[in-house]
Each structure stands twice: as C-alpha cells, then as structure tokens.
Amino acid sequence: MFKKNPFGHYLFLKKWLIRTMGCMSHRRYRGFNQLQVEGSDVIRQLPENNVLFVSNHQTYFADVVAMFHVFNASLSGRNDSIKNIGYLWNPKLNIYFVAAKETMKAGILPRILAYAGSVSIERTWRAKGEDVNRQVKMSDISSIGRALDDGWVITFPQGTTTPFKPIRKGTAHIIKRYKPVVVPIVIDGFRRSFDKKGIRIKKRGILQSMEIKSPLEIDYDNESVDTIIEKIEYAIEQHPSFLKVIPKDELENQEQLNKKREW
C-alpha cells in the first residue's frame, strides 16, 4: 500500500486514480464517440521498461487518456478494442507522459492527471502564451530518463496540438542518450471530438482512430539527430510531404484555426 514510484507517488493511490478517471472517461471513446484501434499486438510485445511512444498531438488531455485505455486494454488481451473496462482493475502503473509543467498545474483535473503519470517539464520555447528561448533543464532530461528506466513514456515531440509543426530536437537527443524502444503512434479524430484541452465534448458520433506502429529501427550511436527527427516525422505522419495528401478544405479550415489562435 505504501510503495512509491521513482517520483514519490503512491502506487496504491495512482491505481485508484487510473481506475476512477478511466471509468469516467470510457464513454468518450466508446459511447459518445467510437475509438478505432490498430496495433494492439505491438503493445503486448514490448519490454517492461525503456519504451518511448512518439505521437502527433491533437488535444491536451484526451489523447493521452485514450492511450492509457488502449495500452491497458491491449495488455489485458483485448484485440484492437477497449470493450469492457475490466482491464482498468489492474492497470499498468509505470506508464508516464511528458507534459508542460504550467499545463499540469492549471486546475484540479490536470493535477490529478499529473499524479496519475505526468513527467512535467518546462517548455524551452513557450511560456504563459508567449514565445521564449530558454535553456533545456538537465533535471527535466533526467526525469524523463528515470521514467524510461521505470517503464513506458508517452511524448508528443511537436510540443503543440497544431499539426505539421517541426519535431523538437530534444526528443532525438533523449533517444540517442537513453536508447529506448521507439514506438510511433498516429491519432486522428480527437480534434473534432473535443475542445483544445480535451475535456469538453465538442461533437458526438466522431470516429476516432489510433494506429500503433512497429518500433522504429534506429542506430543510436551513428544516426544524427536530424535523421532521427526525419524518421519520427514520417512515422507519425507529420512530415511536410504529408500535406499533399490532406483534403484542401480540411487544410484551409486548419489554417484559419491557426490564424485565429495566433491572433
């Protein structure tokens, strides 16, 4: 009951938070909307620790909560499905996600989610809605390393919910330093289903999707940071070349939304 993880969080309390939040959020992916999963067999073949999931990002919280559902359902034997939430009774407790420290302190719900598995870091490029240019804190890198040593880590290497933004080089540096198994994930439909924070349901009846791909082949010692970044861009379908296959009306709508946010 009093056992803690490397970040000082009680595992007993973390287990009940995941169970409770999982039960409360389940209908968001199998009820109001439907989550289509592909690649659950990949999850079952992964080692217990030193696994880094890299994914595109569409909302602050709905994406990562969905991943908690899918990972635990897959480990419990569900094949590309989150049907029957019995998988929440014994969840994997060493799943973490990288998030901005200021985001995880903005309210009660983010603080609860932070206890459930956040590795909170300070963004080097943005703070309080303004562009900044700060040095990477080595303590943040070490925290991600501790999480990898203990289990699985989810990261959104673009550092923003805006599509086709560049991959942050820090992700590649972490990969070269800690040599994790790197698993790409491509998600879709969350931006249409939820508001930007991923808390309020914006539209019902949306087909959400999550594709878990096979681990990337990476030569940790010899491949450059730029090469690793390019591999990630292609794997999570955020390389500029993918812009050519997006329907024009959808792209125009996204550009209009981005302009509104900048304004």
N, C-alpha and C positions, 0 to 999 in steps of 0.2 A: 504493500500500500504506500510505503514511503520512498519507493525507488524513484530516482530522478533521471532525466536525460542529461546530456552534456551542458545544456543551457540552464539547468536548475529547475526545470518544470517537472512537477509530479506526474508520473505516468498514469496513475490512477485517475487523477483529475482530467488529464488530457484525454484519456479513453472515454470518459463520460461526456466531455465536451464534443468529441467527434460523434459519438452516438446521438447526442441531443441535436446538434446542428445538422447532422446527416438526416435525421428523421424529419426535421423541419424543412429541409431544402429538397428532399427527394422528389416531390411533385413538380418542382421547377424543371426537372429533366425527364420525368416520366409521369405526366399528368397534364399540366398546363401546356407543356411542350414535350417533344419527344427527342431524346438523345440517341443518335445512331453511332454505334461504336465499332471500330475496326482495329484489330491487332491485339486483342486481349491475350493471345498466346505469347506475344512478345514479353508481356509483363511477367508471366509465370516462369520465364526462362532467365530472368535477371538475377544477379547475385544479391545478397542481403544488404550490401552497402556499396559505397563509391559508385553510385549511378546518378548521372546528371541528365534530367529531362530538359530539352530546349523546345520552346513553343512560341508560336505567334500569340499575340495578346489582343483581346477584344473588350474585356471589362476588368475592373479592378479585382473583383472577388468571385464572380460566377464561374470564371474559367477554372480557377484553382480548386474550388469546391467540387466542381464536376470531376476533376481529376482524382480527388480523394475518393469519390464514389466509384469511378471506373477502376482505379487501382485495387481497391479493396474487394470489389465485386469479382474482378479477374482472379485475384489470389484465392478467392473462395470457390473458384471453379465455374463462375459464370462465363459463358462464351459470348463475347460482344454484346453484353446485356447488363443492366443494373436492376433487373426484375427481382423482386423480393428482397427487402432491405435487411434480411437476416445477416448479411455479410458485415453489417455495422456492429454486431455484437462483439466481435473480436478483431478490431481494426489493426492495421499495421501502424505502430506508434512511432516509427522512425522515418516518417515522410515529412519533409520540410519544403518550404517555398521561399524564394528570395523576394523581398518586398521593400519599398522605400519606408524608412523609419517614420517620416512625417505622415505617411498614409496610414500606417498601422496604429498611430496614436490619435487619429481623428475620429473619436467616438467610441462608444462601448462595444459595438459589434466588431470593428477592426481589432480592438484589444483582445476580444475573445478569440478571434481567428488567429491573432498573433501567438497566443498561448497554445493554440492547437498545432502550431508548426511553423511560425514565421522565423526566417533569418532576416532580421531587419538591418538594413544598411543605409548609409547616407548617400543620396544621389550626387554625383560629381558634376552633373550638367544642368540640374534644375532644382530649385527650392522655393517653396511658397509661391508657385506660379510664375517664377521669373527664371531666366537663363542665368546660370552661374558657371564658374570654371574652377573647380576645387580639385585638390589632390586626392587620390584614392587613399582611404584609410586602411592601413595594413591590418588593423583589428577586424575590419569588415571581411577582408580576404580570409583571415584566419577563422572567422566564424563560419564562413561557407565551407572551409576545409574541415572543420570539426563536424559539421552536419554531414558532409560526404563520408567522413570516417565512421559516422554512426549509422548512416542509412542512405535514403534517396533524397535528392534535392531537385525541385522544380524551379526553373528560371525562365524569364521572358527576356531574351537577350536584346530586344529592341528598346526595352526600357520605357515603352509607351504603348497605348492602345491604338495609336494611329498606324494604319498599315503601310508597309513598304518603307519604313524608316530604317536607317542603317543599323546593322548589328554593332553593339558596343564591344570594343576590343577587350574589355575586362573579362568577358566570357571566355574568349580564346586564351587569355593568359591563365585563367583558372584551370582550363582544360589541360594546358601544357604543364602546369605546376602539379596538379593532383592526379592527372591521368585517369579520369573516371570513364566508365562506360557511358557514352553519349547517345541518348535516345531522342530522336526528333518526334514532335507531336504537331499535327496540323488541326486546328479547330475552326469551326465556322458556325454561323447562326446565332452566336451569343450576342453580338452587337445588335441584331434585330430583335432579339428576345427581351433584353434587359436594358436598363439605363447604363450610363457610363460606369457607375460604381458596381453594377451587377447586383443590386439589391432590389430595386423596383422592377416588377414585370411590366415591360413596355407593350408587348404584343404576344398574344397566345396563338397556339397552333403552328408554331415555327419548328421546322426540322433542324435541330442542332446536330453537328457532327464532330467526331473526334477520331482522328486516324493516328494510331501509334505505329511508327515505322521501326524497322530493324535498326539496331545500333550502327552508328557511323564507323567506318574504318578510318582510323587516324594514326598517323605516325607521330607520336607525341614529341619525339626528340628532333625529328628532321623537318617536319612541316612548319611553315611560317604561320604567324598569326593571321595574315591576310588570307592564306589558303584555307585555314580552319574556318574563318569567318565566311568565306565564299561557300564552303561545304554546308554550313549551317543555313545560309540564305536559301540555297537550293532545297535543302531538306525540309525546311518549314515553309517553303513556297513563298518566300518574301524577297527573292532576288528580283531586281528590276525587270528582268526578262519576262516575269510572270504578268507584268502589267499589260502585256499584249493580248493576254487571253481573258482579261476581265471584261464583261459586257460594258459597252460605252456608257449606258445610262447609270449603271451601278458606280462606275468610276467617277462620273460627273457629280453624282449625289455625294460621294465621299469627299471630293474636292470642295464642294460647297460647305460640307460639315466642317472640314478642316479650317476653311477660311473664317467661319463663324467662331470657332474656338480661338483662333489667333486674334480675331477682333475683340 
